[in-house]
Amino acid sequence: MWKYMFFCNIPIRLFQEPYFLDRIKLFDEFYGTVDKWIRFASELQGYNCEQDYFEEYNVQLHALNVFYQDHYFHI
């Protein structure tokens, strides 16, 4: 979950309930966190567990890094 919050630039570092959802609601006005959280939770439904989601996410992130580091991308 911390990766999701980090990459969405959401300043939440506390993930225990009920505090986490309180922070989601608190930052909604500034970051649209409620909609982002609902979207993230629905994406997780397509996976067996959070680990499967993050393994796929890491593969995608690695592919993007390789693409952006490619010499031809910078021309």
C-alpha positions as CSV (number, residue, x, y, z in Angstrom):
1,M,0.0,0.0,0.0
2,W,2.9,2.4,0.7
3,K,4.0,2.1,-2.9
4,Y,0.6,3.2,-4.1
5,M,0.5,6.2,-1.7
6,F,4.1,7.1,-2.7
7,F,3.6,7.1,-6.4
8,C,0.3,9.0,-6.2
9,N,2.0,11.7,-4.1
10,I,-0.4,11.2,-1.2
11,P,1.2,12.1,2.2
12,I,-0.2,9.2,4.2
13,R,2.2,7.2,6.2
14,L,-0.2,5.5,8.7
15,F,-2.0,2.4,7.4
16,Q,-3.8,1.1,10.5
17,E,-7.5,1.3,10.7
18,P,-9.5,3.4,11.5
19,Y,-6.8,6.1,11.0
20,F,-6.0,5.2,7.5
21,L,-9.5,5.8,6.2
22,D,-9.7,9.0,8.2
23,R,-6.6,10.2,6.4
24,I,-8.1,9.2,3.1
25,K,-11.1,11.3,3.8
26,L,-9.0,14.2,5.2
27,F,-6.9,14.5,2.0
28,D,-9.7,13.9,-0.4
29,E,-10.3,17.6,-1.0
30,F,-6.6,18.1,-2.0
31,Y,-5.7,14.8,-3.7
32,G,-9.0,13.1,-4.7
33,T,-7.9,10.3,-2.4
34,V,-11.4,8.7,-2.0
35,D,-11.8,8.1,-5.7
36,K,-8.1,6.9,-6.0
37,W,-8.6,4.5,-3.1
38,I,-11.8,3.1,-4.6
39,R,-10.1,2.6,-8.0
40,F,-7.1,0.9,-6.4
41,A,-9.2,-1.4,-4.3
42,S,-11.2,-2.4,-7.4
43,E,-8.0,-3.1,-9.3
44,L,-6.9,-5.4,-6.5
45,Q,-10.1,-7.5,-7.0
46,G,-8.5,-8.9,-10.2
47,Y,-5.6,-10.5,-8.3
48,N,-5.4,-13.3,-5.8
49,C,-3.5,-11.1,-3.3
50,E,-1.8,-7.7,-3.0
51,Q,1.6,-9.4,-3.7
52,D,0.4,-10.5,-7.1
53,Y,-0.6,-6.9,-7.9
54,F,2.7,-5.5,-6.8
55,E,4.7,-8.1,-8.7
56,E,2.9,-7.2,-11.9
57,Y,3.3,-3.5,-11.1
58,N,7.1,-3.9,-10.6
59,V,7.4,-5.6,-14.0
60,Q,5.6,-2.7,-15.6
61,L,7.7,-0.2,-13.7
62,H,10.9,-2.0,-14.8
63,A,9.7,-2.0,-18.4
64,L,9.1,1.8,-18.2
65,N,12.5,2.4,-16.7
66,V,14.2,0.4,-19.5
67,F,12.2,2.4,-22.1
68,Y,13.1,5.8,-20.6
69,Q,16.8,4.9,-20.2
70,D,17.0,3.8,-23.9
71,H,19.3,6.0,-25.9
72,Y,16.7,6.5,-28.7
73,F,14.2,7.9,-26.2
74,H,16.5,10.8,-25.5
75,I,17.1,11.8,-29.1
